[in-house]
């Protein structure tokens, strides 16, 4: 069994492929709530449906705990660290859903948002490996898995070209620009960023239904409001938490029902406490009451997504230049969402997966099962910068210096190991005070953060720490290992491997240079000796790995200057 785990912000889905058919391991539930409840009286964590039904005093609930991996890695729930919570959650998935199928587990592929840095990625990898006792665990960006899942179902109509993927999930809305070419079996993910659960998502729509539709109707019928702590979701205690979860489920059911018809009738016994709620809801009222929520999505696309598209070349003069818009996520079926997206992004065809519920997990389960990882090259722009500490040349203590490796613009193989910097041992970057020792500290910062100060990091963004290790060489190489989600210090015995991986960053480089040489030959006035030197260098370049492409550029510039002269 090659297991796929769609570890979503609000829900998790599990499944695998069997002879071309997708097997849903969750059963009729289809999805598992990604939330955790800590019960101090029992010093125990609860997950899934059980956690939603808990009605105990003192219980502490955390919805969307996945987001804490990025926002607050030091998060704790009672005595449990975030690492503990993740490991216990995947233990729960293993015991309740996976082991009952009694299949032999060969690999696990887990979805990961591209806005996760190295530390949350590594945290996720280790939690799954520890829970399942399996080393063959892989991370795959969510939009890539979605595209694979779509193309698997629509084998005769596979998407190709420039695509904007909009995934409106329960907790967040994620935007990704993808470029897909079948000729070279390559997917390039240009960018991914999120709105966040406080702006627009399925849960925010449900909150809007509860606050702006259900609560006013309930007050009209019974003369009192649902208590403010429940509708505002603040300082919820045991019984209040129970009613909030129950009312949110009802709000979601209303949202789904009105998405399928122009008007809907509801009769909800025991809506709150012993009081029922009966009403007709026309689609026009639904749209009018949720206008503030939809406005947030429209504002974000116009201000943030369009700006990012212009930087990447996917938008010009206020219009997106795309082949398709792939609309994903359960909340994307909400009434008004499709039309809103079409109005904001005119031009590209809006595509919905045939199997929306399991599209991402289907792609994940095929990553190893169908051998996609062996013939499909997936590249990504890694939206983080790296900063190395060095001694302050004009004062005391240390300062930060940004590493020049351009992760924001280079297309990096998601399983590659990429050399990003060389540290001279005798340099300010070596913080060791002992001769022949090495002490390094490298930090990671979201590329959206423009300023970096030592005090800002406080250790949580530290991705490499080498403390006074003995060193014999004069130079030390640093590597970004995306496959292992780590920053590594290179040794002499892997420099060749590094050069090979660097060359893979530009898989078509050699053929492009040979094409350039052929074009230069077409001009009769080009110096024959220059052509001969260029050709000899290409022969040398093709026979061994190289990390210096400046000579290739020099030959082309010389030819260009000669022609201009």
Long-range contacts (C-beta under 8 A, 24 or more apart in sequence): 1-101, 1-103, 1-104, 1-105, 1-106, 2-106, 2-107, 2-108, 2-109, 2-365, 2-366, 2-367, 2-368, 2-369, 3-98, 3-105, 3-107, 3-108, 3-109, 3-365, 4-108, 4-109, 4-110, 4-145, 4-361, 4-362, 4-363, 4-364, 4-365, 4-366, 4-367, 5-93, 5-108, 5-109, 5-110, 5-111, 5-128, 5-361, 5-364, 6-111, 6-142, 6-145, 6-360, 6-361, 6-364, 7-34, 7-66, 7-110, 7-111, 7-112, 7-124, 8-34, 8-66, 8-111, 8-169, 8-170, 8-171, 9-34, 9-64, 9-66, 9-67, 9-169, 9-170, 9-171, 9-172, 9-197, 9-201, 10-34, 10-35, 10-63, 10-64, 10-169, 10-170, 10-171, 10-201, 10-202, 10-203, 11-169, 11-170, 11-330, 12-93, 13-357, 13-358, 13-360, 13-361, 14-93, 14-97, 14-98, 14-361, 15-358, 15-361, 15-362, 15-365, 16-103, 16-365, 16-369, 17-362, 17-365, 17-366, 17-369, 17-370, 22-355, 22-358, 22-361, 22-362, 22-365, 24-358, 25-97, 25-98, 25-101, 26-97, 30-357, 30-358, 31-357, 32-93, 32-97, 34-63, 34-64, 34-65, 34-66, 34-89, 34-171, 35-61, 35-62, 35-63, 35-64, 35-65, 36-61, 36-62, 36-65, 36-77, 36-85, 36-89, 37-61, 37-62, 38-62, 38-77, 38-78, 38-80, 40-78, 43-78, 43-79, 45-77, 45-80, 45-85, 45-88, 47-88, 47-89, 47-92, 48-92, 48-96, 52-245, 52-249, 53-242, 53-245, 54-238, 54-241, 54-242, 55-238, 55-239, 55-241, 55-242, 56-238, 57-237, 57-238, 57-239, 58-237, 58-238, 59-238, 59-241, 61-236, 61-241, 63-171, 63-203, 64-171, 64-197, 64-203, 66-171, 67-171, 67-172, 67-196, 67-197, 69-116, 69-120, 69-123, 69-124, 70-115, 70-116, 70-117, 70-120, 73-119, 73-120, 73-123, 73-460, 74-460, 82-123, 83-123, 83-126, 83-127, 86-123, 86-124, 86-127, 87-127, 87-130, 87-131, 89-127, 90-127, 90-128, 90-130, 90-131, 90-132, 91-131, 93-131, 94-131, 94-132, 98-132, 105-132, 105-134, 106-136, 106-368, 107-134, 107-136, 107-137, 107-138, 107-368, 107-369, 108-132, 108-134, 108-136, 108-137, 108-138, 109-137, 109-138, 109-139, 109-140, 109-145, 109-364, 109-365, 109-367, 109-368, 110-137, 110-138, 110-139, 110-140, 110-364, 111-139, 111-140, 111-141, 111-142, 111-145, 111-360, 111-361, 111-364, 112-139, 112-140, 112-141, 112-142, 113-141, 113-142, 113-174, 113-192, 113-194, 114-141, 114-142, 114-143, 114-176, 114-189, 114-191, 114-192, 114-380, 114-382, 114-383, 115-192, 115-193, 115-194, 115-383, 115-446, 117-384, 117-444, 117-446, 117-461, 117-463, 118-384, 118-444, 118-463, 118-485, 118-486, 118-487, 119-444, 119-460, 119-461, 119-463, 121-485, 122-484, 122-485, 122-486, 125-484, 125-485, 136-368, 138-367, 138-368, 138-373, 139-414, 139-485, 140-363, 140-364, 140-367, 140-378, 140-414, 141-176, 141-189, 141-192, 141-378, 141-380, 141-414, 142-167, 142-174, 142-176, 142-192, 142-360, 143-167, 143-174, 143-176, 143-178, 143-189, 143-192, 144-178, 144-187, 144-189, 144-363, 144-378, 144-414, 145-360, 145-361, 145-363, 145-364, 145-367, 146-326, 146-328, 146-353, 146-359, 146-360, 146-363, 147-178, 147-180, 147-187, 147-326, 147-363, 148-362, 148-363, 148-366, 148-367, 148-372, 148-376, 149-353, 149-355, 149-358, 149-359, 149-360, 149-361, 149-362, 149-363, 149-364, 149-366, 150-326, 150-351, 150-353, 150-359, 150-363, 152-362, 152-363, 152-366, 152-370, 153-353, 153-354, 153-355, 153-359, 153-362, 154-354, 158-182, 159-323, 159-324, 159-326, 159-351, 160-323, 161-322, 161-323, 161-324, 162-314, 162-321, 162-322, 162-323, 162-324, 163-322, 163-323, 163-324, 163-325, 163-326, 164-305, 164-309, 164-314, 164-320, 164-322, 164-324, 164-325, 164-326, 164-345, 164-348, 165-325, 165-326, 165-328, 166-325, 166-326, 166-327, 166-328, 166-329, 166-332, 166-341, 167-328, 167-329, 167-332, 168-200, 168-201, 168-202, 168-327, 168-328, 168-329, 168-330, 168-331, 168-332, 168-334, 168-337, 169-201, 169-202, 169-329, 169-330, 169-331, 170-201, 170-202, 170-203, 170-329, 170-330, 170-331, 171-197, 171-201, 171-202, 171-203, 172-196, 172-197, 172-201, 173-199, 173-200, 173-201, 173-297, 173-300, 173-329, 173-331, 175-301, 175-305, 175-308, 177-308, 177-309, 177-312, 177-314, 184-377, 184-507, 184-508, 185-375, 185-376, 185-377, 186-376, 186-377, 186-378, 186-379, 187-376, 187-377, 187-378, 187-379, 188-378, 188-379, 188-380, 188-411, 189-378, 189-379, 189-380, 189-381, 190-312, 190-314, 190-381, 191-308, 191-312, 191-381, 191-383, 192-383, 193-304, 193-308, 193-383, 193-448, 195-296, 195-297, 195-300, 199-296, 199-297, 199-300, 200-293, 200-294, 200-296, 200-297, 200-300, 201-331, 202-252, 202-255, 202-329, 202-330, 202-331, 202-334, 203-248, 204-293, 204-296, 205-255, 205-290, 205-293, 205-331, 205-334, 206-248, 206-251, 206-252, 206-255, 207-233, 207-248, 207-251, 208-289, 208-290, 208-292, 208-293, 209-251, 209-252, 209-254, 209-255, 209-286, 209-289, 209-290, 210-247, 210-248, 210-250, 210-251, 212-289, 212-290, 212-292, 213-254, 213-281, 213-285, 213-286, 213-289, 213-290, 214-247, 214-250, 214-251, 214-254, 214-271, 214-277, 217-277, 217-279, 218-271, 218-272, 218-275, 218-277, 221-275, 221-277, 221-278, 221-279, 222-275, 226-272, 243-272, 247-271, 247-272, 254-281, 255-334, 256-333, 258-283, 258-286, 258-335, 259-333, 259-334, 259-335, 283-335, 286-335, 286-336, 287-335, 287-336, 290-336, 294-336, 294-337, 294-340, 297-337, 297-340, 298-340, 298-344, 301-341, 301-344, 301-345, 302-344, 319-346, 319-347, 320-345, 320-347, 320-348, 321-347, 322-347, 322-348, 323-348, 323-349, 324-348, 324-349, 324-350, 324-351, 325-349, 325-350, 325-351, 326-351, 326-353, 327-351, 327-352, 328-353, 328-356, 328-359, 328-360, 329-356, 330-356, 330-357, 332-356, 373-415, 377-413, 377-507, 378-413, 378-414, 378-415, 379-411, 379-412, 379-413, 379-414, 380-411, 380-412, 380-414, 380-482, 381-407, 381-408, 381-409, 381-410, 381-411, 381-412, 382-407, 382-408, 382-410, 382-412, 382-480, 382-482, 383-407, 383-408, 383-446, 383-447, 383-448, 384-444, 384-445, 384-446, 384-447, 385-444, 385-445, 385-446, 385-447, 385-452, 386-420, 386-421, 386-442, 386-443, 386-444, 386-445, 386-463, 386-480, 386-487, 387-442, 387-443, 387-444, 387-445, 387-452, 388-421, 388-423, 388-429, 388-440, 388-441, 388-442, 388-443, 389-429, 389-431, 389-440, 389-441, 389-442, 389-443, 389-454, 390-427, 390-428, 390-429, 390-431, 391-428, 391-431, 393-428, 397-454, 398-431, 398-441, 398-454, 399-454, 400-443, 400-452, 400-453, 400-454, 401-429, 402-452, 403-442, 403-478, 405-480, 407-447, 407-480, 408-447, 410-505, 411-505, 412-480, 412-482, 412-505, 413-482, 413-501, 413-504, 413-505, 414-482, 414-483, 415-482, 415-483, 416-481, 416-482, 416-483, 416-501, 416-504, 416-505, 417-479, 417-480, 417-481, 417-482, 417-483, 417-484, 417-488, 417-497, 417-498, 417-501, 418-479, 418-480, 418-481, 418-482, 418-498, 418-501, 418-502, 418-505, 419-477, 419-478, 419-479, 419-490, 419-498, 419-499, 419-501, 419-502, 419-547, 420-478, 420-479, 420-480, 421-477, 421-478, 422-475, 422-476, 422-477, 422-478, 423-475, 423-476, 423-477, 423-478, 424-474, 424-475, 425-471, 425-473, 425-474, 425-475, 425-476, 426-474, 432-468, 434-468, 436-470, 436-471, 436-472, 437-468, 437-469, 437-470, 437-471, 438-466, 438-468, 438-469, 438-470, 438-471, 438-476, 439-466, 439-467, 439-468, 439-469, 440-464, 440-465, 440-466, 440-476, 440-478, 440-489, 441-465, 441-466, 442-478, 442-487, 444-487, 463-487, 464-488, 464-489, 496-545, 498-547, 499-545, 499-546, 499-547, 500-545, 502-545, 502-547, 503-545, 503-546, 503-547, 506-549, 509-549, 509-552, 510-538, 510-541, 510-542, 513-538, 513-541, 513-552, 514-538, 516-556, 520-556, 520-559, 523-563, 525-562, 525-563, 526-559, 526-562, 526-563, 527-562, 530-555, 530-558, 530-559, 530-562, 534-559
